[in-house]
Amino acid sequence: MAVGVDMQSVYFSVSTAEIVAIAEGSAESMAAVEMVTMSTGTFTSLEGIEIIDSKSMTSAIETANKVFSAYQAPNK
């Protein structure tokens, strides 16, 4: 049964004995993959890191700047 995660690539670190996978999917799909993966007992830990491209980061910075400019701190 597919959960909607697209595995982009897999790398192996010889120096740290870790597997690094680049995958794309929704937060819910990634959580499901983590639950299944960890339930097998094959891995001792799993860490998901959300990353975005530079265009999305620029947009987020611009949005944050607009919000920050309009923000009025309480009691100030």
C-alpha positions in Angstrom: 0.0 0.0 0.0 1.5 3.3 -1.0 1.4 6.3 1.4 2.2 9.1 -1.0 5.9 9.5 -0.3 8.3 9.9 -3.3 11.8 8.6 -2.5 14.1 11.0 -4.3 17.5 9.5 -3.3 19.3 7.5 -0.6 22.8 8.0 0.7 25.0 6.0 3.1 27.5 7.6 5.5 30.4 5.4 6.1 31.8 7.7 8.8 28.7 7.8 10.9 27.0 4.6 9.9 23.8 6.5 8.9 21.4 6.3 6.0 20.3 9.7 4.6 17.1 9.6 2.5 15.7 12.5 0.5 11.9 12.0 0.2 9.0 14.2 -0.7 5.5 13.9 0.8 2.9 15.5 3.1 3.5 15.7 6.8 0.9 13.0 7.4 2.5 10.7 4.8 6.0 11.2 6.2 4.7 10.5 9.7 3.1 7.2 8.5 6.4 6.2 6.9 8.2 7.0 10.2 5.8 4.9 12.2 6.1 1.9 9.9 9.9 2.2 9.6 10.4 2.4 13.4 7.9 -0.3 14.2 10.1 -2.8 12.3 12.9 -2.5 14.8 15.5 -2.2 12.0 16.4 1.4 12.9 17.2 2.9 16.3 16.3 6.4 15.4 14.7 8.4 12.6 14.8 12.2 12.1 12.7 14.1 9.6 13.9 17.6 8.5 11.6 19.7 6.4 13.4 21.7 3.8 12.2 24.3 1.3 13.7 25.8 -1.8 15.2 29.3 -2.1 12.0 30.7 -3.8 9.8 29.5 -0.9 12.3 30.8 1.7 12.3 34.3 0.0 8.5 34.3 0.1 8.5 33.3 3.7 10.9 36.1 4.6 8.8 38.6 2.8 5.6 37.4 4.6 7.4 37.5 7.9 8.6 41.0 7.3 5.1 42.2 6.5 3.7 40.6 9.7 6.6 41.9 11.8 6.1 45.4 10.5 2.4 45.4 11.4 2.9 43.7 14.8 2.3 45.7 18.0 3.7 44.0 21.0 1.4 43.9 24.1 2.2 46.4 26.8 4.4 48.6 24.6 
